[in-house]
């Protein structure tokens, strides 16, 4: 098959150069995007690890009668939020065709959840329920991990 610009390579549909050498599409790696995505992933993983290591002793300080079952509920609230909001963020990202606003929103949720977690001692009562809410909100922010992984992989295709 030929066109006015020259012949078309039958295997890949790319236009062949006049001298018979295939045109190769050159793509640049978006290193800045990969660095930002990796940094955000590192921050998310680090805060998750720090909180889980100190959460049970902190809950015992807030309320000495807290049960291990409630501790499990607080830990699970983070994962539950990720399960709920990860797919929703993916749909939103696909609909708007970019990752920026979903990632900014996740950062806002993560910051809000961490602020609530840090100030939960100021609550007059039900401090452990405040922790549960804080971890759920932080889990919404942590649902950015799917976007970061997919964005890092498919940014260059």
C-alpha positions, 0 to 999 in steps of 0.5 A: 500500500502506498500513499502520496508521502511514500510506502507504508510498512505492512507489519506496523502501519508506519510510513517508511522513509523514502530510502526504505528505513522505517521511521522510529517514533522516539519517546522521552521518559517523563522522569520528573513525573516518575520522581514525583510519583515515587516520592508520593508513594514513599511518603504514603508507605512511610506514614502508614508504617509509622502509624501502625507501629505506634497506634496500639500504645497510643490508643491505650493512652487515650482509653485504657479500656480499648479492646483489640477488636476496636484496634482491628477496626481502626486498622481495617478502616484505612484499608476499607477506605482504600478499597472504596475510594481507589476505584472511584479515583480511577474512574474520576482520573479516567473521566478527566483524563489526568492524574493531577487533581485526583492526586492533589485531592488524595494529598488533601485527604491524607493531610486532613486525616493526619491532622485529625490523628495528631489532634485527637487528644483534644477531643473531650470524649470518644477519642478512639472513635476520632482515631477511627475517623482519622484513619478512614480519612487517611485511607482515602488519601492513601488510595492514591497508590493505584493512581501512582503505580498506573501513572508511572507505568502508563505515563510513557505509552 
